[in-house]
Amino acid sequence: MSNWRFIFVSAGIFLAEYLLSFFWPFLLRAELFIIFALAVFFLDSMRKINFAIIFAVAVFFDFWSSSTFGNLTLILFLTILFIFLIKRVMLVDNRPNFSALLWLTGFYYFYLFTKGILYNFGGPYIFPNLSIINLIETVSWVSAMLIIYKIASHEKKIPRF
Amino acid sequence: MKNSVFIVFKRPLGSTHYFLNQTKQRVFSWFRTGEILQENEKLKSENRQLVSANLKIYELEKENNFLRKELGVVQRKNFKIAVARVFHQQFDGQFQTSLIDVGDNEGLKPGMPVIFDGEILYGIIKEVYQTSAMVYLITDPRMTLSVKIKNSANQPDGQEIMARSRGALDNGLLLELVANQEEIQAGETVMTSGLDGLPSALLVGKIMTVKEGRGGIFKEIKVEPEFKSSLIDRVFILKPL
């Protein structure tokens, strides 16, 4: 996936979230950009996207997040570090789609648990919603982001001469 | 830095917010014409009742002022009001917040209540920037309020049940610390008690369900927040004088 496509998809996610917050505010129970960023980091084995771009877009989403500035970026990068360690230890690169779906769901829940600590620092721990319905919703959003990632990262192959 | 970004984006986002709210209102009213007519009839009859109740309140207010004067009691503190426009709402599944377009420039401080339409509590200001502020909605799980339950037919006159509310996202609010012995019914009104620094009698919501608690001590009560059924565009911030 190219840098421009990553920015384009992120802008689309921001607009989609903005519109959903009016027309159906209680539908969106997941952070789409976070899932997308995790999918990119987990699946983009060619490292085509500049890390600074991911950082800059994460900072932009951080401005609109529901807590103090910096928390979202920090948790995202902790999760990315976690993915990096998992990839190193367990060699999970180039997994089939279903396996990637499970891994990404796990990484997203790791993000949510970390967020529960940092977003209410000093107060009681805010547990993420762990109901079956919420899990189904999360898996649906992860699947949707995986599809968007696949479409966005599809590039025309130049035939060999 | 956050403030600079909001300065750039708040005007276009604010206008979009207003436009989208109007569109949503029109679309909804188009599909609910029959319902609206019925509601209109109901509101008319309620309005007639309120007019007579209002007259009684006016008389009571006069009597109250007279008695205060006689007793030398200082009148309850009033509040100044700042008007703001919501330009961003964040519902991410774990927290619920919104951003408003006034901040330090209007003298806002963290902890000030944000209300709309007839003293319905919307949220509390948590972070203030130069020209904007972040509001935690009452349905955010980080928000706890001291509340009271009113208008129960089962309660003797003047007796109110005190409780603590906690935000439960799309489930509205949960009431805590209400003993199983208390008689509470669905539809009763929940309002702020004034014990936690907020003004008293701000409308929070209506009781949706009441269940006996599993532990045998406290009830499990769900409250439907009043703001959920409204379109939020402009809000008011209560600033102590």
Interface residues (C-beta under 8 A of the other chain):
Chain A: Y18 L19 S21 F22 F23 P25 F26 L28 R29 A30 E31 F60 F63 W64 S65 S66 S67 T68 F69 L112 K115 G116 Y119 N120 G123 I126 P128 N129 N134
Chain B: M1 K2 V5 F6 L13 T16 H17 L20 N21 K24 H88 Q89 Q90 F91 D92 G93 Q94 F95 Q96 T97 L99 E127 M134 Y136 D140 P141 R142 L169 D170
